[in-house]
Amino acid sequence: MKNSAPVLFLALRDSFGRGAAATAAIFSVGGLTGAIVAPLLGNLLDRLGPRYLFPVGGAVIFLAYLSSSFVSDFWQLFFFYGVLATVGETIVSSFTATAVLAPWFPRSRGRVLGLADAGNPLGQGIFAPLSQVLILAFGWRIALRVLGPIFFLLVAPANLLFQRRPPSISTPIEEQENGADGIPGVAVQADDTTGGRPGVPEHPAAREQFRAILRGAPLWCLVLARTTAAVGHQMTILHLVAFFVASGYSHLEAASTIGVVGLISLGGRPLTGALSDYVGRELIYTVGLGMQVAGILVVLVLGDGESFWPIVLFVGLTGLSDGIAGIAVGAKAADLFPSSTLGSVMGLVQSGRGVGVMAGPILGGLLYDLNGDYVLAFSLAVVMMGVAVVFMWSARITGGRGRY
């Protein structure tokens, strides 16, 4: 549902009569909020587990969407949608799913994370067009009042009833494939829990384990890879509907493009995740971001509002590569670091993404307001994705290849 943001962005911009930069600032505040709360939520996930934390996220989303639909002033959206909704979305985002799933499947992390992440494009394929239809028919306020309860019902009951805590210690396979804990010189705790509460580090060696991870370069390379890729992605994706409409395509064509990208990504994410188990996270990451760059350049140069084939090329390139950044980085983190700290590790990685989500939309909007088009914004996005590839390979150089 959060991938309906490009549709909501255009509706809010037109409803309140604000510029692209001012409207994008709502979503940038969301990025800043995500960057701040992700490490805290990652630590909370290690302590409490997903069974109770995920339903809370669904409830927060419900409350945030409902509150946002009743705002009377533009600034109120910064709190209810930019802050409150982001807290809920971060609780149930891909970084928490990675921390929960990866420990269960040490031999096939990429495949499993890709399959799980397919839920993201499935929602995108359904809810981006649905959001546009609701907005065109009833307005953005009614759309939020419809989407909020749907989100809660999809997230809360199933997790509360069926979710279970993942293993909180390194498995024998992890120890064999990654070394003791994926980083040199730090022993793995056989049991780092007390009082029957898994995930609550108590032994000094467990705390030292995470401190050693923080002192190492691999984690920060992954954080920077996630940050720079997110800047590039958010500079384009949030403004994509506005870009297509400005180029001469209809609102529904623009929103449907995002939806079709999501549907193609249903197959693309599991496929690329599985391939990363065999050819390596870095190579898949490089190819995936290269395809996204190609898609951006196609619509930037050839999208004229009349020809439909540039959109077809964009949909194919982006759909097959969408989500690769999160899958590859998450799987790489699980390759390198012990599962007992993975919630905290992925919280920091997600914090890097939050910085990108904060900077990308407002930077893209500002460049549009200054230049009157998206040429410079989309070109800078291409550069940022190239930088992200460099950081991803740096994580391999400084931390080893994990399984590979």
Long-range contacts (C-beta under 8 A, 24 or more apart in sequence): 1-123, 1-127, 1-131, 1-147, 1-150, 1-151, 2-89, 3-120, 3-121, 3-123, 3-124, 3-127, 3-128, 3-258, 3-262, 4-124, 4-127, 4-128, 4-130, 4-131, 4-147, 5-237, 5-238, 6-128, 6-237, 6-238, 6-239, 6-240, 6-241, 6-242, 6-255, 6-258, 7-128, 7-131, 7-132, 7-135, 7-241, 7-255, 7-258, 8-131, 8-135, 8-140, 8-143, 9-238, 9-239, 9-241, 9-242, 9-361, 10-241, 10-242, 10-245, 10-251, 11-135, 11-139, 11-140, 11-143, 12-77, 12-140, 13-242, 15-139, 15-140, 16-74, 18-74, 19-365, 19-369, 20-239, 20-242, 20-364, 20-365, 20-366, 20-368, 20-369, 21-362, 21-365, 21-366, 21-368, 21-369, 22-74, 22-365, 23-365, 24-238, 24-239, 24-361, 24-362, 24-364, 24-365, 25-78, 25-361, 25-362, 25-365, 26-77, 26-78, 26-81, 26-82, 27-82, 27-234, 27-238, 27-357, 27-361, 27-362, 28-82, 28-357, 28-358, 28-359, 28-360, 28-361, 28-362, 29-78, 29-82, 29-83, 29-86, 29-358, 30-81, 30-82, 30-83, 30-85, 30-86, 30-89, 30-357, 30-358, 31-86, 31-230, 31-234, 31-354, 31-355, 31-356, 31-357, 31-358, 31-359, 31-360, 31-361, 32-354, 32-355, 32-358, 33-82, 33-83, 33-86, 33-87, 33-90, 33-354, 34-86, 34-89, 34-90, 34-93, 34-350, 34-351, 34-353, 34-354, 34-357, 34-358, 35-351, 35-352, 35-353, 35-354, 35-355, 35-357, 35-358, 36-351, 36-354, 37-86, 37-87, 37-90, 38-90, 38-95, 38-347, 38-348, 38-350, 38-351, 38-353, 38-354, 39-344, 39-347, 39-348, 39-350, 39-351, 40-347, 41-90, 41-91, 41-96, 41-347, 42-95, 42-96, 42-99, 42-343, 42-344, 42-345, 42-346, 42-347, 42-348, 42-350, 43-343, 43-344, 43-347, 44-343, 45-96, 45-99, 45-100, 45-199, 45-343, 45-347, 46-99, 46-168, 46-199, 46-200, 46-201, 46-340, 46-341, 46-342, 46-343, 46-344, 47-197, 47-199, 47-200, 48-199, 49-163, 49-165, 49-198, 49-199, 50-96, 50-100, 50-159, 50-163, 50-165, 51-159, 51-160, 51-163, 51-164, 51-165, 52-160, 53-91, 53-96, 54-91, 54-92, 54-96, 54-155, 54-156, 54-159, 54-160, 54-163, 55-155, 55-156, 55-157, 55-159, 55-160, 56-91, 57-87, 57-88, 57-89, 57-90, 57-91, 57-92, 57-155, 58-88, 58-92, 58-151, 58-152, 58-154, 58-155, 58-156, 58-159, 59-88, 59-152, 59-156, 60-84, 60-85, 60-87, 60-88, 60-91, 61-85, 61-88, 61-89, 61-92, 61-148, 61-151, 61-152, 61-155, 62-88, 62-148, 62-149, 62-151, 62-152, 63-88, 63-148, 64-88, 64-148, 65-144, 65-145, 65-147, 65-148, 65-151, 66-144, 66-145, 66-148, 68-144, 69-140, 69-141, 69-142, 69-144, 69-145, 69-148, 70-141, 90-350, 90-354, 92-155, 93-350, 94-120, 94-323, 94-326, 94-327, 94-330, 95-326, 95-330, 95-346, 95-347, 95-349, 95-350, 95-353, 96-343, 96-346, 98-326, 98-330, 98-331, 98-333, 98-334, 98-342, 98-346, 99-166, 99-342, 99-343, 99-345, 99-346, 100-163, 100-166, 101-166, 102-166, 102-330, 102-331, 102-333, 102-334, 102-339, 102-342, 103-166, 103-167, 103-168, 103-171, 103-334, 103-339, 103-342, 104-166, 104-167, 106-171, 106-173, 106-174, 106-177, 106-334, 107-173, 107-277, 108-274, 108-277, 109-277, 109-331, 109-334, 109-335, 110-272, 110-273, 110-274, 110-275, 110-276, 110-277, 110-281, 110-284, 110-327, 110-328, 110-331, 111-270, 111-273, 111-274, 111-277, 112-273, 113-273, 113-327, 113-330, 113-331, 114-269, 114-270, 114-271, 114-272, 114-273, 114-274, 114-276, 114-323, 114-327, 115-269, 115-270, 115-273, 117-269, 117-273, 117-323, 117-326, 117-327, 118-265, 118-266, 118-267, 118-269, 118-270, 120-262, 120-265, 120-269, 120-323, 121-261, 121-262, 121-263, 121-264, 121-265, 121-266, 121-268, 121-269, 121-319, 121-322, 121-323, 122-262, 122-263, 122-266, 123-262, 124-258, 124-259, 124-261, 124-262, 124-265, 125-259, 125-260, 125-261, 125-262, 125-263, 125-266, 126-259, 126-262, 128-255, 128-256, 128-258, 128-259, 128-262, 129-252, 129-255, 129-256, 129-259, 131-255, 132-251, 132-252, 132-255, 132-256, 133-252, 136-251, 136-252, 165-198, 165-199, 166-339, 167-339, 168-192, 168-193, 168-198, 168-199, 168-339, 168-340, 169-338, 169-339, 169-340, 170-338, 170-339, 170-340, 171-339, 174-338, 174-339, 177-402, 177-403, 178-335, 178-336, 178-402, 178-403, 181-209, 181-337, 181-338, 182-335, 182-336, 182-337, 182-338, 182-399, 182-402, 183-212, 183-213, 183-216, 183-218, 183-336, 183-337, 183-399, 185-212, 186-212, 186-213, 188-338, 188-340, 189-340, 192-340, 199-340, 199-343, 201-340, 206-340, 209-338, 209-340, 209-341, 210-341, 210-344, 213-337, 213-341, 213-345, 216-398, 216-399, 217-394, 217-395, 217-398, 217-399, 218-336, 218-395, 218-398, 218-399, 219-333, 219-336, 219-337, 219-345, 219-348, 219-349, 221-391, 221-392, 221-394, 221-395, 221-398, 221-399, 222-329, 222-332, 222-333, 222-349, 222-352, 222-391, 222-392, 222-395, 223-348, 223-349, 223-351, 223-352, 224-352, 224-388, 224-391, 225-285, 225-325, 225-329, 225-352, 225-388, 225-389, 225-391, 225-392, 225-394, 225-395, 226-325, 226-326, 226-329, 226-349, 226-350, 226-352, 226-353, 226-356, 226-388, 227-352, 227-353, 227-355, 227-356, 227-388, 228-356, 228-384, 228-385, 228-387, 228-388, 228-391, 229-289, 229-325, 229-356, 229-384, 229-385, 229-388, 230-325, 230-352, 230-353, 230-354, 230-355, 230-356, 230-357, 230-360, 231-355, 231-356, 231-359, 231-360, 231-363, 231-381, 231-384, 232-292, 232-356, 232-360, 232-380, 232-381, 232-382, 232-383, 232-384, 232-385, 232-388, 233-292, 233-325, 233-356, 233-360, 233-381, 233-385, 234-356, 234-357, 234-359, 234-360, 234-361, 234-364, 235-360, 235-361, 235-363, 235-364, 235-377, 235-378, 235-380, 235-381, 235-384, 236-296, 236-364, 236-377, 236-378, 236-381, 238-360, 238-361, 238-364, 239-361, 239-364, 239-365, 239-368, 239-374, 239-377, 242-368, 243-299, 243-303, 243-374, 243-378, 244-299, 244-303, 244-311, 246-373, 246-374, 247-299, 247-303, 247-304, 247-305, 248-304, 248-305, 248-306, 249-303, 249-305, 249-311, 253-311, 257-311, 257-314, 257-315, 260-315, 260-319, 261-314, 261-315, 261-318, 261-319, 261-322, 262-319, 262-322, 263-319, 264-315, 264-316, 264-319, 264-320, 264-322, 265-319, 265-320, 265-322, 265-323, 267-320, 268-319, 268-320, 268-321, 268-322, 268-323, 269-322, 269-323, 269-324, 269-327, 271-320, 272-320, 272-321, 272-323, 272-324, 272-327, 272-328, 273-327, 273-331, 276-327, 276-328, 276-331, 277-331, 277-403, 280-396, 280-401, 280-404, 281-328, 281-329, 281-331, 281-332, 281-335, 281-392, 281-396, 281-402, 281-404, 282-328, 282-332, 282-392, 282-393, 282-395, 282-396, 284-324, 284-328, 285-324, 285-325, 285-328, 285-329, 285-389, 285-392, 286-389, 286-392, 286-393, 287-321, 288-321, 288-324, 288-325, 288-328, 289-321, 289-324, 289-325, 289-385, 289-386, 289-388, 289-389, 290-321, 290-389, 291-317, 291-318, 291-320, 291-321, 292-317, 292-318, 292-321, 292-322, 292-324, 292-385, 293-382, 293-385, 293-386, 295-321, 296-378, 296-381, 296-382, 297-382, 300-374, 300-375, 300-378, 300-379, 325-388, 326-353, 328-392, 329-392, 332-392, 332-395, 332-396, 332-402, 335-401, 335-402, 335-403, 335-404, 336-395, 336-399, 336-400, 336-402
